[in-house]
């Protein structure tokens, strides 16, 4: 009887090992192996930089939310998706952040795209000048915070030795010919900025 019990235990252990190996193999098939060549370069990022950047993201997102709420409450511009076609005609661009996605996080490319994107949104915010006297103070503060965040990213790129020799120049910004276009463009630009910052926030957490 003792021998039979021992055989059962051995069979059970063998079955558990087989099941474990099967699960491991299935997991390897479901998640492709990451090759060394596909890994981002190992560049050290100071904790002080990451904490400062996350705080700047939080501050900009808070100001952006205030502006969107004011545009919604005052001018009934509450649905950015309804303004997308107008955004295409006005030429309001979105900044790419493909290098900061969790699936293909590339540290150097991510920092470069963060800086370029912030410069783009800084230009869009400048183009919104005159949106309304009531919104001007919040817009000015938002523009300043975006510029400061861009400076933080650029300085870190310089510290890592990955900054281009010359800062990229700002591309042409859309021209708003009416108060409605400026306010509608503001909703879209700030909405795009908020989405951009959310991706940046997640990337910074992955880089921490």
C-alpha positions in Angstrom: 0.0 0.0 0.0 2.8 2.4 0.9 4.5 1.6 -2.5 1.2 2.3 -4.3 0.8 5.6 -2.5 4.4 6.6 -3.5 3.7 5.7 -7.1 0.6 7.9 -7.1 2.6 10.8 -5.6 5.3 10.4 -8.3 2.6 10.3 -11.0 1.0 13.4 -9.5 4.3 15.3 -9.4 5.0 14.2 -13.0 1.6 15.5 -14.1 2.1 18.8 -12.3 5.5 19.2 -14.0 4.0 18.5 -17.4 1.2 21.0 -16.8 3.7 23.6 -15.6 5.8 23.1 -18.7 2.8 23.3 -20.9 1.7 26.6 -19.3 5.2 28.0 -19.7 5.3 27.0 -23.4 1.9 28.6 -24.0 3.1 31.8 -22.3 6.2 31.9 -24.5 4.0 31.5 -27.6 1.6 34.2 -26.5 4.3 36.8 -25.6 7.2 36.9 -28.2 10.6 36.8 -26.8 12.4 40.2 -26.7 15.7 40.1 -28.4 18.7 42.1 -27.1 18.7 44.3 -30.2 15.1 45.4 -29.6 15.7 46.6 -26.0 16.0 50.3 -25.4 19.5 51.6 -24.6 20.4 51.5 -21.0 20.6 55.2 -20.2 20.4 56.2 -16.6 17.6 58.7 -15.7 17.9 60.5 -12.4 15.0 60.0 -10.0 14.9 63.8 -9.5 14.3 64.3 -13.3 11.5 61.7 -13.3 9.8 63.2 -10.2 10.1 66.7 -11.6 8.7 65.6 -15.0 5.8 63.8 -13.4 4.9 66.8 -11.4 5.1 69.0 -14.5 2.8 66.6 -16.3 0.3 66.8 -13.4 0.4 70.5 -13.4 -0.2 70.9 -17.1 -3.0 68.4 -17.1 -4.7 70.2 -14.3 -4.5 73.6 -16.2 -5.7 71.9 -19.4 -8.7 70.4 -17.6 -9.6 73.9 -16.3 -9.4 75.4 -19.8 -11.5 72.6 -21.3 -14.2 73.0 -18.6 -14.3 76.7 -19.1 -14.6 76.4 -22.9 -17.4 73.8 -22.4 -19.3 75.9 -19.8 -19.0 79.3 -21.6 -19.0 78.4 -25.3 -20.7 74.9 -25.2 -17.7 73.3 -26.9 -17.9 70.1 -24.9 -17.3 67.4 -27.5 -13.8 67.5 -29.1 -14.8 64.5 -31.4 -17.4 66.8 -33.0 -14.7 69.3 -33.9 -12.3 66.8 -35.5 -13.3 67.7 -39.1 -12.8 71.3 -38.3 -9.5 70.5 -36.8 -8.4 68.9 -40.1 -9.4 71.9 -42.1 -7.6 74.2 -39.7 -4.5 72.1 -39.8 -4.2 71.3 -36.1 -1.6 68.5 -35.8 -1.1 65.8 -33.2 2.4 65.1 -31.9 3.5 61.5 -32.3 4.8 59.5 -29.3 5.4 56.1 -30.8 8.7 55.8 -29.1 7.0 56.2 -25.7 4.5 53.4 -26.1 4.7 50.5 -23.6 5.1 48.0 -26.5 8.1 49.8 -28.1 9.6 52.1 -25.4 12.8 53.6 -26.7 14.3 55.9 -24.2 16.2 58.2 -26.4 13.5 58.4 -29.1 10.9 58.9 -26.3 12.7 61.9 -24.9 13.2 63.4 -28.4 9.5 63.0 -29.2 8.5 64.4 -25.9 10.6 67.5 -26.5 9.4 67.9 -30.1 5.8 67.4 -29.1 5.9 69.9 -26.3 7.4 72.5 -28.6 4.5 71.8 -31.1 1.9 72.2 -28.4 3.6 75.3 -27.1 3.3 76.8 -30.6 -0.4 75.8 -30.8 -1.1 77.5 -27.4 0.7 80.6 -28.7 -1.6 80.6 -31.7 -4.6 80.6 -29.4 -3.7 84.1 -28.0 -6.8 86.3 -27.8 -9.1 83.3 -27.3 -11.0 85.4 -24.6 -10.0 87.8 -21.8 -11.4 85.4 -19.2 -9.3 82.5 -20.4 -6.1 84.4 -21.1 -4.5 84.0 -17.6 -5.0 80.2 -17.6 -3.8 79.9 -21.2 -0.7 81.9 -20.4 0.1 79.7 -17.4 -0.5 76.6 -19.4 1.8 77.8 -22.2 4.6 78.7 -19.6 4.3 75.2 -18.0 4.5 73.5 -21.3 7.6 75.5 -22.2 9.2 74.7 -18.8 8.5 71.0 -19.3 10.1 71.1 -22.7 13.2 72.7 -21.1 13.4 70.0 -18.5 13.4 67.3 -21.2 16.0 69.1 -23.3 18.3 69.6 -20.4 18.1 65.9 -19.5 18.8 65.0 -23.2 21.9 67.2 -23.0 23.0 65.5 -19.7 22.7 62.1 -21.4 24.5 63.4 -24.5 21.6 62.6 -26.9 20.4 66.1 -27.7 20.7 67.3 -31.3 23.3 70.1 -31.8 20.5 72.6 -32.4 17.0 72.7 -31.0 14.4 71.9 -33.6 12.6 74.9 -35.1 8.9 75.4 -34.6 6.7 74.5 -37.6 4.0 76.8 -39.0 1.0 77.0 -36.8 -2.6 77.2 -38.0 -4.1 80.7 -38.6 -7.5 81.2 -36.9 -9.7 83.7 -38.7 -12.6 83.9 -36.2 -13.2 83.7 -32.5 -15.1 80.5 -33.0 -12.2 78.9 -34.9 -9.8 79.9 -32.2 -12.0 78.5 -29.4 -12.8 75.3 -31.3 -9.1 74.9 -32.1 -8.3 75.5 -28.5 -10.6 72.5 -27.5 -8.8 70.3 -30.0 -5.3 71.4 -29.2 -5.7 71.1 -25.5 -7.5 67.7 -25.9 -4.5 66.5 -28.0 -2.1 67.8 -25.4 -3.9 66.0 -22.6 -3.7 62.7 -24.5 -0.1 63.3 -25.3 0.7 64.0 -21.6 -1.1 60.8 -20.5 1.1 58.7 -22.7 4.1 60.7 -21.4 3.1 60.0 -17.8 2.8 56.3 -18.4 6.2 56.3 -20.2 7.9 58.1 -17.4 6.6 55.5 -14.9 8.1 52.8 -17.1 11.4 54.6 -17.2 11.5 55.1 -13.5 
